[in-house]
Amino acid sequence: MEHQCRNNSSLDPTPDTVRAETWLAVAGGAAAIGYFPNNWSPAVGAAIGDVNHEISTLTPALIEPAIAASSSLGSSVRVGARDHNGAVYVIVVNASRTAASSTITVPALVDRTLVTLAGQHRATAKASAVT
C-alpha cells in the first residue's frame, strides 16, 4: 500500500498548500517546521525555500510568546500574534480552499496600520480589529 500512495500524484501537495500549512503551524505557535516526505516537486521545493526565508526574517518576533488574537467565530481564518520590541506581528491564514473574510481582533493593535511582509498591502485596525 505504501508504494501505491507514493505514486499517487493526487496526494502530492501543491506549493499553495505547503505555504498555507506552514503558516498555519506558525500561527498556531509551532516551535519548528519539518517537511516530509522529502520527494517533492521543484515547485513545492521553491515554495518551501520561500516560506523558510520569510520565517527566518521574522524569527526574532516568532520566538516571542503569543499574545491575544482571534478571528470571527466560525471563520476558516486562523490567526496568531506576537509583540516584539513594540511592533505587533499578526499571522493570518485562510485554512480553507475558498476565499474567506474574517474580523481579526488583536487587542495590542489598537488603531495601527498593518503592512504585509512584502509591503504590498496595508490595512488599518480600528479599535484593535481589522477585516
Backbone hydrogen bonds, N-H to C=O, Kabsch-Sander energy under -0.5 kcal/mol:
donor,donor_aa,acceptor,acceptor_aa,energy
5,C,1,M,-2.2
6,R,2,E,-2.3
7,N,3,H,-1.3
8,N,5,C,-1.2
9,S,7,N,-1.1
11,L,8,N,-2.1
12,D,9,S,-1.2
18,V,14,T,-2.5
19,R,15,P,-2.4
20,A,16,D,-2.6
21,E,17,T,-3.0
22,T,18,V,-2.2
23,W,19,R,-2.3
24,L,20,A,-2.4
25,A,21,E,-1.9
26,V,22,T,-2.0
27,A,23,W,-2.9
28,G,24,L,-1.8
29,G,26,V,-1.7
30,A,25,A,-2.7
45,G,41,S,-2.6
46,A,42,P,-2.3
47,A,43,A,-2.0
48,I,44,V,-2.6
49,G,45,G,-2.2
50,D,46,A,-2.4
51,V,47,A,-2.8
52,N,48,I,-2.4
53,H,49,G,-1.9
54,E,50,D,-2.3
55,I,51,V,-2.7
56,S,52,N,-2.5
57,T,53,H,-1.8
58,L,54,E,-1.1
58,L,55,I,-0.7
59,T,55,I,-0.6
59,T,56,S,-0.6
61,A,58,L,-1.0
62,L,58,L,-2.6
63,I,59,T,-1.8
64,E,61,A,-1.4
67,I,81,A,-2.2
70,S,105,T,-2.1
75,S,72,S,-2.1
78,R,93,V,-3.4
80,G,91,I,-2.0
82,R,89,Y,-2.3
83,D,65,P,-0.6
84,H,87,A,-2.9
87,A,84,H,-2.1
89,Y,82,R,-3.3
89,Y,87,A,-0.6
90,V,88,V,-0.5
91,I,80,G,-3.2
92,V,90,V,-0.6
93,V,78,R,-2.7
95,A,76,S,-2.6
95,A,93,V,-0.7
102,S,131,T,-0.5
104,I,102,S,-0.7
104,I,130,V,-3.7
105,T,70,S,-2.8
106,V,104,I,-0.5
106,V,128,S,-2.7
109,L,106,V,-2.8
110,V,106,V,-0.6
110,V,107,P,-0.7
112,R,109,L,-1.6
114,L,123,A,-4.1
116,T,121,H,-2.3
119,G,116,T,-1.6
123,A,114,L,-1.9
125,A,112,R,-3.1
125,A,123,A,-0.5
126,K,129,A,-2.7
128,S,110,V,-3.9
129,A,126,K,-1.5
130,V,104,I,-2.3
